[in-house]
């Protein structure tokens, strides 16, 4: 029984299936606060998300959608164990569920890189913090000064960032357009101002600014 005006405690139990995924969401409420882990479709996770899998906390580093000739589509995910740094590659199908860890998301601005790492500023408090190369890894190729990102905190510790869906970057090197080539051609490699290399249409030239998808690393359009 709870008294009038007292919050109703939340509780839910769950069991694991053969893949290690929790079958039901975990909801707890205690004097120390609320810890909610949300169960979502594996297809909804994004690079930078923190997830609970096989009893451990992981950060999503890479995600690739695959549609084979036979069978249903799936995603190939590379995850990194927050505590040990161990990497794990897993395959999930659309019906699979995974626990997205509850994090405190803070809006921050990327400032610069120095000898100790990458410096970000909190948009509300203006406090600065530093994340190492290992905290960012594949995401570094999409970062320019003044980029707005979401920094995820878990138990008051910053554990990585989530980038905008797309960023605009300048092409610094690419082959010149060859007369007779059309937009339907297979494309060509282009090096961007952050050092990232992507495949672009043949009409793109050095100096052009292009929009790039931060999850797939693919060219979207000319900006």
Helices and strands as residue ranges (DSSP letters): E 26-30, E 33-41, G 42-44, E 50-53, E 56-66, E 74-81, E 87-93, E 97-100, E 104-114, E 117-122, E 128-131, H 133-136, G 137-142, E 148-154, E 157-162, E 166-174, E 188-192, E 197-200, E 209-213, E 219-222
